[in-house]
C-alpha cells in the first residue's frame, strides 16, 4: 500500500480525530495521547507540530488514500541528550500489518539523520506492543533492553523496551 509523509495541515484534523480515536492506539501510547480523541485534540496536536523548525523536530502526517491516517515524528533531545532524538508514531488500525509503518520509520529516520545533528534515534515501545517492536526491528533498530515496570499506564505498571538506530 502506498503512503506519503508530508508536513501537517490544520485541514488534517478531521481525519486525525477519526483515526486517532481508537483505544487500541491510545493504550500503547503515553498519557498525552488522549482517549477519546477529539477534533480539538487533533487541532492542538497539529499546531504543536507546526511550531518550531525542522532543526528541533520532524513531525509528519502519514497520508494514505488522501487522508492523514497516522503520525510520525523525531524529536531532538536536549542537554546531554542533544545528539539523540526520540521517535514516536501511530497509525490507523485499518492500516496495521501492511508494512506501512516500517517504511515510514525508515523514511523519517533517514530524513532526521540528514537534517538533525544527531547520532542516535531511539524508541521506547511498551513491552507488550509486539507490533511496534517488530516495526522497529524491521526498520533496522537494535533492541537494547527492557526496563522492568518502567511505565505506569491506566493504573498498571508495564515494561518498556529500548530500541535504537545509530547513524551509519
C-alpha positions as CSV (number, residue, x, y, z in Angstrom):
1,X,0.0,0.0,0.0
2,X,1.3,3.4,-0.9
3,X,1.6,6.3,1.5
4,X,3.4,9.7,1.7
5,X,4.9,11.6,4.6
6,X,4.2,15.3,4.5
7,X,4.0,18.3,6.7
8,X,0.8,18.7,8.7
9,X,-2.1,21.0,7.8
10,X,-4.9,22.1,10.1
11,X,-7.2,20.6,7.4
12,X,-6.0,17.2,8.6
13,X,-7.8,17.5,11.9
14,X,-11.0,15.6,11.0
15,X,-9.2,12.6,9.6
16,X,-6.7,12.6,12.6
17,X,-9.6,12.7,15.0
18,X,-11.4,9.9,13.2
19,X,-8.4,7.5,13.2
20,X,-6.8,8.5,16.5
21,X,-10.0,8.0,18.4
22,X,-9.2,4.3,18.9
23,X,-8.5,2.7,22.3
24,X,-6.1,0.2,20.7
25,X,-3.9,3.1,19.7
26,X,-4.2,5.1,22.9
27,X,-3.4,2.1,25.2
28,X,0.0,1.8,23.6
29,X,1.0,5.5,23.8
30,X,1.8,8.0,26.5
31,X,-0.9,9.6,28.5
32,X,-0.5,12.8,26.4
33,X,-2.4,10.9,23.7
34,X,-6.0,11.1,25.0
35,X,-8.9,8.7,24.6
36,X,-11.4,9.7,23.5
37,X,-9.6,11.7,20.9
38,X,-11.5,14.7,19.6
39,X,-11.1,17.1,16.7
40,X,-9.9,19.7,19.2
41,X,-7.2,17.3,20.3
42,X,-6.2,16.9,16.7
43,X,-6.0,20.6,16.1
44,X,-3.9,21.1,19.2
45,X,-1.5,18.4,18.2
46,X,-1.2,19.6,14.6
47,X,-0.5,23.2,15.9
48,X,2.3,21.8,18.1
49,X,3.8,20.0,15.1
50,X,3.7,23.2,13.1
51,X,5.6,25.2,15.7
52,X,9.4,25.3,15.8
53,X,11.6,24.2,13.0
54,X,13.0,21.0,11.4
55,X,16.2,21.7,13.3
56,X,14.3,20.7,16.5
57,X,11.8,18.0,15.4
58,X,10.4,16.4,12.3
59,X,6.7,15.9,12.5
60,X,4.9,14.3,9.6
61,X,1.5,13.2,8.6
62,X,1.2,9.6,7.2
63,X,-1.1,10.1,4.3
64,X,-2.9,7.1,2.8
65,X,-5.6,7.4,0.1
66,X,-5.6,11.2,0.6
67,X,-6.2,11.1,4.4
68,X,-3.9,11.8,7.3
69,X,-4.1,8.2,8.7
70,X,-1.3,8.4,11.2
71,X,1.6,10.4,12.6
72,X,5.3,10.0,12.9
73,X,7.9,12.3,14.4
74,X,11.5,12.5,15.5
75,X,12.1,14.9,18.5
76,X,15.6,16.2,19.3
77,X,16.9,15.7,22.8
78,X,18.3,18.5,25.0
79,X,21.2,18.9,27.3
80,X,23.3,15.7,27.5
81,X,20.8,14.1,25.1
82,X,21.3,16.6,22.4
83,X,22.9,14.1,20.0
84,X,19.9,11.8,20.4
85,X,16.3,12.1,19.2
86,X,13.2,10.1,20.1
87,X,11.0,8.5,17.5
88,X,7.2,8.3,18.0
89,X,4.4,7.2,15.8
90,X,0.9,5.8,15.4
91,X,-1.2,4.5,12.5
92,X,-4.9,3.9,11.9
93,X,-5.7,0.3,12.9
94,X,-7.1,-0.5,9.4
95,X,-3.6,0.0,8.0
96,X,-1.7,-2.2,10.5
97,X,0.3,-5.2,9.4
98,X,0.8,-3.9,5.8
99,X,4.4,-2.7,6.1
100,X,3.5,1.0,6.0
101,X,4.9,1.9,9.4
102,X,8.2,0.1,8.8
103,X,8.7,2.1,5.6
104,X,7.6,5.3,7.3
105,X,10.1,4.8,10.1
106,X,12.9,4.2,7.6
107,X,12.0,7.3,5.7
108,X,11.8,9.7,8.6
109,X,14.9,8.3,10.2
110,X,16.9,8.9,7.0
111,X,15.5,12.4,6.9
112,X,16.3,13.0,10.6
113,X,19.9,11.9,10.2
114,X,20.2,14.2,7.2
115,X,18.6,17.3,8.9
116,X,19.4,17.0,12.6
117,X,22.8,17.0,14.2
118,X,22.3,13.6,15.9
119,X,23.9,10.2,16.0
120,X,21.1,8.2,17.6
121,X,17.4,7.8,17.2
122,X,15.6,5.8,19.9
123,X,12.1,4.5,20.6
124,X,10.5,3.1,23.7
125,X,7.5,0.8,22.9
126,X,5.7,-0.9,25.7
127,X,7.0,-4.5,26.1
128,X,3.6,-6.0,25.2
129,X,3.4,-4.0,22.0
130,X,4.8,-6.7,19.7
131,X,3.6,-4.9,16.5
132,X,5.6,-1.8,17.3
133,X,8.6,-3.8,18.4
134,X,8.5,-5.7,15.0
135,X,8.3,-2.4,13.1
136,X,11.5,-1.1,14.8
137,X,13.4,-4.4,14.2
138,X,12.4,-4.5,10.5
139,X,13.5,-0.8,10.2
140,X,16.9,-1.7,11.5
141,X,16.7,-0.7,15.1
142,X,18.6,-2.7,17.7
143,X,16.9,-3.9,20.9
144,X,19.0,-2.5,23.8
145,X,17.0,-3.9,26.8
146,X,13.8,-4.0,28.8
147,X,13.1,-1.5,31.5
148,X,11.0,-3.5,34.1
149,X,8.0,-1.7,35.4
150,X,9.2,1.4,33.7
151,X,5.8,2.9,32.8
152,X,2.5,3.4,34.6
153,X,-0.4,3.4,32.2
154,X,-4.1,3.2,33.2
155,X,-3.3,2.2,36.7
156,X,-0.9,-0.7,35.7
157,X,2.9,-0.9,35.7
158,X,4.3,-2.1,32.4
159,X,7.7,-2.9,31.0
160,X,9.0,-0.9,28.1
161,X,11.8,-1.7,25.7
162,X,14.6,0.5,24.4
163,X,15.4,0.3,20.7
164,X,18.0,2.5,18.9
165,X,19.3,3.2,15.4
166,X,22.7,4.8,15.0
167,X,23.9,7.0,12.2
168,X,25.9,4.9,9.7
